[in-house]
Amino acid sequence: MSNFNSIAAAILLLCAAFAASAAGETKPAYSPDNTVQTFTKTVHGGVQHVVVKAGADAKLTDAIQAHLRQLAGAFASGDFSATERIHGAAMPGLATLKSAKPDEIRYQYRALPNGAQIHYSSEYPQFVQALHEWFDAQTAAHGAATVPGHQQHHAAPAQ
């Protein structure tokens, strides 16, 4: 009977993977083992960086760039389902971020030589607060790594 359970579990996993693929859902092709991910708060929101660790290849950089480009586009259209799947609907700041109208929060994707970033910003205090809460929750979940040189780069009041 346990062999049957193993086979059934494997079939369920394959079906779930196929369904996610068919629905257009993508998971990042990187992990904490080969990347550094940071969430740095700024005056108007914050910056998320995902960069490769030393020795990673160009395919990994391409995967990071594709994932963050897709994520920024989803967020800009109000789709936070990827975050909800990972962190749950009760994640701090998420409900307020989801309530934003188009253009109340900006999600600016930028490719980096070793990865990518999303710059989150808003002129509305409630959304800046929500971004900061969301960044705190992301940092608590993913750790507080630093990308050398980026903290100072995004600490200017204009950011």
C-alpha positions as CSV (number, residue, x, y, z in Angstrom):
1,M,0.0,0.0,0.0
2,S,2.9,2.4,0.7
3,N,4.2,1.9,-2.8
4,F,0.7,2.9,-4.1
5,N,0.8,6.0,-1.9
6,S,4.2,7.0,-3.3
7,I,3.0,6.6,-6.9
8,A,-0.1,8.5,-6.2
9,A,1.8,11.3,-4.5
10,A,4.2,11.5,-7.5
11,I,1.3,11.7,-9.9
12,L,-0.3,14.5,-7.9
13,L,2.9,16.5,-7.9
14,L,3.2,16.0,-11.7
15,C,-0.4,17.1,-12.2
16,A,0.1,20.2,-10.0
17,A,3.3,21.1,-11.9
18,F,1.5,20.7,-15.2
19,A,-1.4,22.8,-14.1
20,A,0.8,25.6,-12.9
21,S,2.7,25.5,-16.1
22,A,-0.5,25.5,-18.2
23,A,-1.8,28.5,-16.1
24,G,1.4,30.4,-17.0
25,E,2.7,30.5,-13.4
26,T,6.4,30.6,-13.2
27,K,8.7,29.9,-10.2
28,P,12.1,31.5,-10.0
29,A,14.9,29.2,-11.3
30,Y,17.1,30.4,-8.5
31,S,17.5,29.8,-4.8
32,P,19.2,31.3,-1.7
33,D,22.0,28.9,-2.4
34,N,23.0,30.8,-5.6
35,T,21.6,34.3,-5.1
36,V,21.4,37.2,-2.7
37,Q,18.0,38.8,-2.3
38,T,17.5,42.1,-0.4
39,F,14.7,44.4,0.4
40,T,15.9,47.9,1.2
41,K,13.4,50.5,2.4
42,T,13.6,54.0,0.9
43,V,11.8,57.3,1.7
44,H,9.2,56.6,-1.0
45,G,9.0,52.8,-0.8
46,G,12.0,50.5,-1.4
47,V,14.2,48.5,-3.7
48,Q,14.3,44.7,-4.1
49,H,17.5,43.3,-5.5
50,V,18.2,39.7,-6.6
51,V,21.8,39.1,-7.7
52,V,23.9,36.1,-8.3
53,K,26.5,35.0,-5.9
54,A,30.1,34.8,-7.2
55,G,30.7,32.1,-9.8
56,A,27.1,31.9,-11.1
57,D,26.5,31.7,-14.8
58,A,24.7,34.0,-17.3
59,K,21.8,31.6,-17.5
60,L,21.1,32.3,-13.8
61,T,21.3,36.1,-14.4
62,D,18.8,35.7,-17.3
63,A,16.4,33.7,-15.1
64,I,16.5,36.3,-12.4
65,Q,15.9,39.1,-14.9
66,A,13.0,37.2,-16.5
67,H,11.4,36.5,-13.1
68,L,11.7,40.0,-11.7
69,R,10.5,41.6,-15.0
70,Q,7.4,39.3,-14.8
71,L,6.9,40.1,-11.1
72,A,7.0,43.9,-11.6
73,G,4.5,43.6,-14.5
74,A,2.2,41.5,-12.3
75,F,2.4,43.9,-9.4
76,A,1.8,46.9,-11.7
77,S,-1.5,45.2,-12.8
78,G,-2.5,44.5,-9.2
79,D,-1.6,40.8,-9.3
80,F,0.0,39.8,-6.0
81,S,-0.8,36.1,-6.3
82,A,2.8,35.0,-6.3
83,T,3.4,36.7,-3.0
84,E,0.2,35.3,-1.6
85,R,1.1,31.8,-2.6
86,I,4.5,32.1,-0.8
87,H,3.6,34.2,2.2
88,G,-0.2,34.0,2.6
89,A,-3.0,36.6,2.2
90,A,-2.4,38.0,5.7
91,M,1.2,39.1,4.9
92,P,1.7,42.6,6.4
93,G,1.1,45.4,3.9
94,L,-0.3,43.1,1.2
95,A,-4.0,44.0,1.5
96,T,-3.2,47.8,1.2
97,L,-0.9,47.1,-1.8
98,K,-3.6,45.2,-3.5
99,S,-6.1,48.1,-2.9
100,A,-3.9,50.6,-4.8
101,K,-5.3,51.9,-8.1
102,P,-3.0,51.9,-11.2
103,D,-0.2,54.4,-10.9
104,E,-0.6,54.9,-7.2
105,I,2.4,52.7,-6.7
106,R,5.2,52.4,-9.3
107,Y,7.1,49.2,-9.9
108,Q,10.1,49.9,-12.0
109,Y,12.1,46.9,-13.2
110,R,15.8,47.3,-14.0
111,A,18.3,44.7,-15.2
112,L,21.6,44.6,-13.5
113,P,24.8,43.0,-14.8
114,N,24.5,40.3,-12.2
115,G,20.7,40.1,-11.7
116,A,17.8,42.6,-11.4
117,Q,15.9,45.0,-9.2
118,I,12.4,46.3,-8.7
119,H,12.1,49.9,-7.4
120,Y,8.8,50.3,-5.6
121,S,7.7,53.9,-5.0
122,S,4.6,55.9,-4.1
123,E,3.7,59.5,-3.2
124,Y,0.9,58.3,-1.0
125,P,1.8,57.8,2.6
126,Q,-0.5,54.8,3.1
127,F,1.2,52.9,0.3
128,V,4.7,53.8,1.4
129,Q,3.8,52.5,4.9
130,A,2.4,49.3,3.2
131,L,5.5,48.9,1.2
132,H,7.6,49.2,4.3
133,E,5.5,46.6,6.2
134,W,5.7,44.3,3.2
135,F,9.5,44.8,3.0
136,D,9.9,44.1,6.7
137,A,7.9,40.8,6.2
138,Q,10.0,39.9,3.2
139,T,13.2,40.5,5.2
140,A,11.9,38.4,8.1
141,A,11.1,35.6,5.7
142,H,14.2,35.7,3.4
143,G,16.8,37.2,5.7
144,A,18.6,40.5,5.9
145,A,21.4,40.0,3.4
146,T,23.1,43.1,1.9
147,V,24.3,43.8,-1.6
148,P,27.6,45.7,-1.4
149,G,27.2,49.4,-2.5
150,H,23.4,49.3,-2.9
151,Q,22.4,50.6,0.6
152,Q,24.1,53.9,0.0
153,H,22.9,54.1,-3.6
154,H,19.2,54.0,-2.5
155,A,19.5,56.0,0.7
156,A,19.1,59.4,-0.9
157,P,15.9,61.3,0.1
158,A,14.8,61.5,-3.6
159,Q,14.5,57.8,-3.7
